[in-house]
């Protein structure tokens, strides 16, 4: 069994926050891959299903972000899972919006959900880092991540969620490259080899060609100049 955890805060108030992109990811996976209904367990909500032939337990901790590790550790102990069996989906302010990276181990970089995970499980679990961008100033980060995504983010956010769902089977088998490629396919607009968005490209006026100047030299002079 694998344990896939989405980090976020419970309740409608936080549902569309940038900090809740981890919840959004596991919700999309559950909906697209026929997981069972969400039910209360392990101080959170869980849904069970199968990905790439293997059993996966999805978990959304209900402990609030700062105490996420309590819920995850309880689920891991019950199912006798080690950190390498756990993958966590979380927001990442150090990545631009729509960027995604997969990482195993390392520091928590000040992320309170990961800090709690480290405290309860160590750092050997896997992470799917979902870029939400940075507000520009450190003291603005809490308000930024606890604010809803802007309307302008809707398209890339939807594409990212469906890409994660598309790539879930690859993630389940440990094929990180294939997983990231599935996400990239959703985020990249397809281009035809014959039509390369010509209509949208700026039109450039053809360069003007100067007419040749009239040669006013006498014939004899032109002949002499030719052999100089």
N, C-alpha and C positions, 0 to 999 in steps of 0.2 A: 504493500500500500504506500501511496504517496500522500503527503499533506501539503495542500496548496492554500496559502493564507493571503487574504486581501487585507491590507491595513487601512484603517479609517476610524471614524467616530460613529457610534450608533445614533439613530434618530433622524426624523425628517429634516430637522434644522440643519444638519450637516451633509445631507445626502448628495448635494451637488457641489460640495467644496472641492478644491484642488487636492486637499489632504485625503479625500475619499476616493481617489482614482483607483486605489487597490481594491476597494469594495466593488467598484464599477467593473473591474476586470473579471473578478470571479463570478459576479452576477451574469456577465455576458457568456462566460464559459458554461455556467450551469444551464442557462436558457438554450444555448445552441447544441449542447451535447447530451440532452435528455437526462440531466441529473434529477434525482428525487427532490421532493419539496424541502425547503429550508425548515429546520426545526431547532429548538433551543437545546444547546448542550455545550459543555466545556466553557461556560461563562461567555457564550457567544451563540452564533448560528452556524449550523453545518448542513451540507448537502452532499450526498454520496452518488457516485457515478463511475463510469468506466471511460478511460482515455487510452487509446492505443492498446487495448486489451488488458490494461492494468487498472486496478481499483484506485480511485482518487477521492480523498475527502477534502472538500472545500470548507474553509473556515473563515468567518468574519467575527473577530473578537468583539464582544460587547462591553469590554472593560474600559473603553476609551483608549485613545492612542498611547498615552503615557504608560499604560499598564498592559499593553498587548501581549507581552511575554508570558503573563500569568495564564491567559487562555490557551496560547499555543503550547506551552509546556504541559498543561493538563491534558490536552489532546494527544500530545506526543507520548506522554507516560502511559496513558490508557492503551494506546495502540502499539506500544513498544517501538517507537520510531526514533531514530537517531537524527541529528541535524542534517546530514546529507540526504535524508528522505524528505526534507522540508524545503519548499520554495515559497518565497514571500514576494508579493506584488506591492509596490509602494511608490509614492510620489517622490520625485527627485528634483530639487530646485537647481542643482548644478548641471542639469541637462536642459537644453532648449525644448520648448513645447513640441510634442510629437516625436521627440527622440527617445530611443529605447536601448538599454544595454542590459546584459546579463552578467552577473558577477557571483563569485563564491568566496566567502570569507572577507576579511578586511574590517576596517573601522565602520562606525555608524555615522560619522560626519555630522553629529549633532541631531540626527533625526530621532525624536523621542520614542517612536515605535520600535525602531531598530535598537536603540539603547536598551529598552526593556527586553527585547529578544536576546541581546547579548548577555544581560544579567541572568536570564533564566536558562539559556541554552548554549551560550558560547557564540562563536562567530562562524561556524563551519556550515551554515545553511546557505542555500542558493537564493539569489535575489534577482527579481526582474525590476529594473529601475526605470520608472516611467517619467519622462521629462515634463515638467510643468512650467519651467522658466523661473527666473529670479526677479524679485521686485527692484533690485538695484542697490538696496541698502539693507544691512543686516538686521537693523531694528524693525524693518518693515515686514520681515519674513512671517512672523506669526499671523498678522492680519491678512497677509497675502494668501497663505495656504488655507486659512480658515474662511476664505471668501469663495463664492461660487465662480465657476468658469464663466468667462465672458461669452456672449452670444457668438462672437466671431470665432470662438474655439470649437463650435459645435461640429463642423465638418471634419476637422482633423481628429477630434476626440472620438467621433463615431467610427472613423476609419481605423484608428488605433485599436479600439476595442474589438472590432470585427477581425482585425489582423491577428490579435492575440488569440482569439477564438479559433481562427483558421490554423494557426500554428500550434495549438495546444497538443495535438497528437505528436508532433516532433519534439515538443518540450517534454512530453511524457516519456519519450525514449532517450532523452538526453542529447538530442541532436540540436544544439543551440543554433548552429548556422542555418539550418532549415527553418527553425522557428523564426529567427530574425528576418529571413528572406520572405516568409509568409506575411509578416507585418509590413515589410517594405513594399510588397506588391499591392497592398491595400492603400498605402500612403502615397505611392507614386502613380501619377496619372499615366495611363498607357498612351504610347505614341505610335502612330502608323508610319511605316517607312516611306509611304507615298505622300502622306499629308502631315507635315510637320508644323501644324498650327500656323500656316502661312497667313491666314486672315488676321491673326492677332499680332503678327510681327510688324514693326514700324515700316512704313513705306518710304523708301529712299529715292529721291529724284535722280534720274540718270545724270551722270556727270556730263557737262557740256563739252563738246569737242571743237577746238578752234579750227576755222577754215584755213587752208594753206595760203600764205601770202603770195601775191602775184610777183613773178620774176621779171623785173624791168631792165635787166642788163642786156646790152646789145649781144647779138649772136656770137661775134668774135670774142667778146669778153667772157661769155659763158664757156666757150671752148678752151680759152687759156686758163680760166679758173679750174676747169675740170682736171687739167694735167699738172697743176701745181703740187 
